[in-house]
Amino acid sequence: MQTNAQIEAPNPENVITLPRPRLRQAVAQSKRQKFKICPFVNERTGSRSWRVAGSKRDGTRVRENFADEAAARCRQIELETEFLRGAAETNIRATKLTAEQIQLAEVAVIKLGEDWSRLLDAVDFWKTHANKNAPKDSPRIDDAVEQFLAWLTPAPFRDATKRNWKYRLGVFKNSVQNVRVSEVTPDFIDDFLTKRDTTPGGKDTDRRAVSRFFSWCIERPRRWVLTNPCRDVKVPQGQSAPPSVLSVDQCQSLLRAAEAHKDGLLAPYVAVCLFGGLRPFEAGRLPWAQVNLKDKEILLEATQTKTNTSRTVTIEPTLAKWLKAYKGCEFFPANWRKEFDAVRAAAGITEWPHDVMRHTAISHHFRKHKSYGKAAEQFGNSEAIIKKHYQGRVNSNDTKKFYALAPTKKTGRATRTKMP
């Protein structure tokens, strides 16, 4: 038996040196990881910690701290595995079919419903009649969404609409399996919406964004799908709250604060929203060239409205006084959000429901004219919406006081502002 001293050192020629991982490969692997580990030192205690940070497929942000690096590595692997599991099915099946063929067979059975046993008859019918209108070369969801977003960038939609569609389609792409768009069914969309942790209104907004995507897929020259799977999907809605309106005292405080703030910088904006019922983004796109004080009309082009249809807003006498007093001021000046928050704070209004100035304008207009048709034409709604939401919201006495809120001075900031 050999002793330790008798054991010779290994011959260098017989030693196999394993290659060291290349830096470029390590960097590429790091970029593919969805969750990163960032070491940091706690300034309060001086201890060293490791943070696992990243985003799940549904957009949920992960930021978890660990005192031990090994525990952080384990959590990183767990989150990476969970992320990858959402992209593809990894179950092993005893079959000669590929994963894609199995997926297509499952979709076919789902589409046939109770008639799934007639699957072979459907195949025979297809082979006999060879439908010429079937979509071909349909891309997968990830690729199709990327193409849609590339098309959306220069498209003539509002920036807010583009941001909304981009966000919601990103969540959709990261939350579902990467199947071909032609394989998506209403049940597929239902399953996606069921898993969304949001309000019924949020789910319906998701549905409408995804529906717009599939409508784009149907259009030429793509023709990737024949029907929109979102068409048959309905999101149950709860009872919506009635629109909120500002009291006459709040309206007066808001108008006086607008006049006092920087010599009436936001007075024209508040006036067209409060008395003309313009939406914030409609007022933000309004130039003075579209304000006809002689004929008492404001023309809104289709590109400026929510419904993508032009409309003419009648200038009521009270609104005319405000526009004449501040003629030439920008309706949407620079740093609008900061300036408007200052006006609201000066007016003492803390709660600010969505489109509250527009709701106030419609309620008082209907009370004054008592006409569903006039209100619908003035504000770009249907008569049914006016009847459902705005009648009886204010009383006659308040309406008289509301339309008596005139500017305190005949000329405002425009005395030092040139007309554009």
Secondary structure, 3 states (H helix, E strand, C coil): CCCHHHCCCCCHHHCCCCCCCCHHHHHHHHHHCCEEEEEEECCCCCCEEEEEEEECCCCCEEEEEECCHHHHHHHHHHHHHHHHHCCCCCCCCCCCCCHHHHHHHHHHHHHHHHHHHHHHHHHHHHHHHCCCCCCCCCCEHHHHHHHHHHHHCCCCCCHHHHHHHHHHHHHHHHHCCCCEHHHCCHHHHHHHHHHCCCCHHHHHHHHHHHHHHHHHHHCCCCCCCCCCCCCCCCCCCCCCCCCCCCCHHHHHHHHHHHHHHHHCCCHHHHHHHHCCCCCHHHHHCCCHHHEECCCCEEEECHHHCCCCCCEEEECCHHHHHHHHHCCCCCCCCCCHHHHHHHHHHHHCCCCCCCCHHHHHHHHHHHHHHCCHHHHHHHHCCCHHHHHHHCCCCCCHHHHHHHCCCCCCCCCCHHHHCCCC
